[in-house]
Amino acid sequence: MIRQFSADAAYAVGLPVRPVQAVLAGEQHCEVAVLGGGLTGLTAALELARAGVDVALVEGHRCGWGASGRNGGQALAGLAASMDGVEAALGLDAARRIWAMTLEGLARLKRQVGEFGIDCGLAEHGYVYAALNPPQLAGLAAWQRKAERDYGYDGLSLLDAAGIRGHIGSERYVGGAYDANEVHLNPLKYTLALADAALAAGVCVYEHSPVSSIERGVMPRLVTARGSLRCRSLVLAGNAYLEQVPELARTILPVESHIIATEPLGGRVCDILPTGVAVSDCNHVLDYYRCSHDGRLLFGGRAGPLVTQRAEHARERMLKVFPQLADVRIDYAWGGYVDVTLNKLPHFGWLTPNILFAQGFSGHGLALTGLAGQLIAEALTGSPERFALFAKLPQHRLPPAMRPLAIRLGTTWYQWQDWRSARA
């Protein structure tokens, strides 16, 4: 029932063979260097190049190889953490500004799909937050009221049990909330289109160039096996793959997420997701799913405990939601790391006056990463105020040796919280 394929196979179906960009070799120089060929790095490089800055981008694999090209494809407003945490740290006025910027990031993604003519299956059918029990539904109702009252956001509509069944062909949920503003798409196609736009704008892109060390100072330097890149300013956009920078690695828990894709479902799509929405439940350790443009159900969430059983583990969770798909074949399975911070707030800032970073999107980054890249470009061209506001968000740090234990303990804690909520 399950066929295993490479990491990005479901999203790569139908993609033309792309030319590989040159490996970084010899001693190179630029004004701004960007480390990381995902959405944050590509957006920062693109916007800087548009502003006339000499930019080079270094990627250890291929552009879109990491979470930017493998994620669930759900583009959402807000942050992975609730706005209550932002308010507690920075106050309501600053929280409102951050919320507004997340909406800007979502609008930016939609606009760029049209601007660059990206064929990424953009589906503007909205998003459902599905409640598994009454406490979760009450939490959604409280956020809907707060969003209207404190943030002026009227995009959320509450759903009762009958209402959510109009969107999801499952008896698993007691209700939910629907946001018509949120979308889903093929994230790999979107990311690669931004890579093409960056190249067209004059960005020098190096691929298959893993960085072995990062030298700081007046002229930072990225060192690879075959060369180096020296710059005036450096952008670190490696997220879960920045072990060379211990100050940043200490704030990130690299949590694995795993996705499966069914065979094309044909007319059965209308039975499981009749309105075409994307969905996540309200658990801390959540499941998320949507249908792709070619009619497959993509179902993702936490990785199973054993590598060899992760696709089957995801299928078991899928069948809890849609038992009617028991006869359906699983064609693709893939996964990777999500850069989760301890408080699920994004982590932006300056490592030194000429080294900027953005990470910690915590599974909520498809739209937010583009905003991060835009804010980095603003900061490097003389307008750092909006980036600096995000940089004020608090972070917790762990010694590197504690990270594997923290991932296990954190997952267990959140699973217990979900169990307790279901029992309430």
Secondary structure, DSSP 8 states (H G I E B T S, - for coil): -B----TTHHHHTT-----------EEEEEEEEEE--SHHHHHHHHHHHHTT--EEEE-SS-TT-SHHHHS--EE-SS-SS-HHHHHHHH-HHHHHHHHHHHHHHHHHHHHHHHHTT--S--B-S-EEEEESSHHHHHHHHHHHHHHHHHH----EEEE-HHHHHTT---SS-SEEEEETT-EE--HHHHHHHHHHHHHHTT-EEE-S--EEEEE-SSS-EEEESSEEEEEEEEEE--GGG-TT-HHHHTTEEEEEEEEEEES--GGGHHHH-TT--EEEES-SS-EEEEE-TTS-EEEEEE--SSGGGHHHHHHHHHHHH-GGGTT--EEEEEEEEEEEETTS--EEEEEETTEEEEE--TT--TTHHHHHHHHHHHHHTT--HHHHHHHTS------GGGHHHHHHHHHHHHHHHHHHHHH-
